[in-house]
């Protein structure tokens, strides 16, 4: 997935966390999950991401989630932080 300079990142590449790259752009939502457990938990991770995007009424976004064993609360927190950073960047703050 390609991102522009408008993309923001949140999280770490440490065990038990995940790195989220998010850009408020595109047509619709593009969500990509990379994880050793993507086959088993990939859909659940996407559901957590979509839940946060729904809370913020975001319809157009590109999201790359690089999972290293994060729990759902950590996934949601990282996505929420990325959304807030992207919105602030878009507003020029």
C-alpha positions, -999 to +999 in steps of 0.1 A: +000+000+000+014+034-010+010+065+012+017+102+006+034+126+029+000+132+045+001+098+061+007+095+099+021+067+119+013+055+154+026+026+175+058+006+178+074-024+163+077-042+196+061-074+207+025-069+219+020-037+199+012-027+164+023+000+140-006+018+122+000+039+091-031+060+082-040+085+055-073+102+052-076+098+014-090+076-013-124+064-022-138+042+006-117+023+031-086+003+022-074-017+052-044-040+050-033-062+080+001-078+082+005-103+110+018-137+118-017-145+130-036-127+102-052-159+091-068-164+125-072-128+137-070-106+106-108-101+103-110-092+140-083-067+136-101-051+106-133-050+127-115-031+154-101-007+129-135-002+112-151+004+146-128+033+153-132+047+118-170+045+123-168+064+156-150+092+139-173+090+108-144+085+085-154+071+051-122+075+031-090+062+045-060+040+038-048+020+068-019-004+071-018-023+104+014-042+111+005-064+141+029-079+165+004-095+189-016-065+200-048-069+220-080-053+208-078-024+232-043-016+219-054-018+183-083+006+189-061+030+209-034+031+182-060+037+154-077+064+174-044+082+180-036+079+143-070+093+133-065+123+157-030+129+143-043+127+107-071+151+114-048+176+131-024+174+102-052+179+077-063+210+097-027+223+098-022+220+135 
